[in-house]
């Protein structure tokens, strides 16, 4: 049996490799930073540039550049904040939501193909592992 540290190390490597493979499976030509901003706006709703920078853990000028490129691609809209006309509010467009949906479908299809190649016992083990991973992800 592995030590807790060895298990944690293998888990970190495996999850990282799987996440990288999933990113490679999607279309759209977005950088990881652009994808993160788009997904967060989809999940959390419209935000100011300051809120985006805070959410992403980046400087406001970096957030402005990322948002500008996504606006140019038609994936985000930027409008003047009615409560503070010096600032703008950024929201995802239908095209942005549609792109995220497509990317999710592509990633799910990739994983479906992988799961289909497993034995019944492996799928049962994976199902239990997913429940544990979900619990680990929720714990703080």
Number of C-alpha atoms within 10 A of each C-alpha: 5 8 8 9 9 11 12 12 11 13 12 12 12 12 11 12 12 13 13 11 14 17 17 10 16 18 13 10 8 15 10 10 15 17 20 14 21 24 16 17 21 17 10 9 11 18 19 17 21 18 15 23 18 13 15 16 10 13 13 16 12 15 22 15 12 18 24 16 14 21 18 11 12 14 21 24 19 20 12 13 14 10 8 9 10 8 15 18 19 22 22 24 18 13 13 23 17 12 18 20 12 15 19 15 13 17 19 14 13 15 15 11 10 10 14 10 10 12 10 11 9 12 14 12 11 14 12 11 12 12 11 12 12 10 10 10 9 8 7 4
